Amino acid sequence: MGASEQNTIIEDSQARKDSRIIFNGKNPVIAECSIMNSHFKASIQDLCTSGVFISTDRKFSIGQEISLTFCFPKSGKKMMASGKIVRTAYSGIGVKFNILFKN
């Protein structure tokens, strides 16, 4: 795997309680998202055990409930999660997990 294909792991810091993975390889992790009656696919920018940042140009509000399903391309492991939007930005939304299941 070349440097441009690897994901970056950021270790714990004082500002962040969990390590996170930043997806910057050629194999993006795509989440199937459901918010209310809206269903869409979006790329996961980074992930940790407590939440995820999803790249999207759609506009949502803090506090909205969201359900996600995503699969890691290399391992084929499927994850399902539900949570709340805790951050909105021009480039996407931050989600804090309520429940995270591995399949």
C-alpha positions, 0 to 999 in steps of 0.5 A: 500500500502506497502512502497515498492509499493509507489511512491516518490514525490520530492517537488520543489527545487532551482535546479528544478522548478517543483515537480516530482514523482519518480516511485518506486512501483510495478506498473511501468508506461510504455510509448509507445514511437515514435522517427522518425520511431522507436517505443518502450516501456520503463519504466518511472523513474520520471515525472513532469509537464515539462518533464520525464525521461525514462529508456532505453538502446537505444541510441538517440541524444539530440534534437530529437523529441519524442512522448509518450503515457502512462497510470497510472495503479491505476487511468487509466488516459491516458496521451499523450505528445510530446517533445524533448530529452534534456538529455541522460544518460547510464540509459535513456533519459530526455525529456522536454515536448512541449505538454502534454494532459490528456485523 
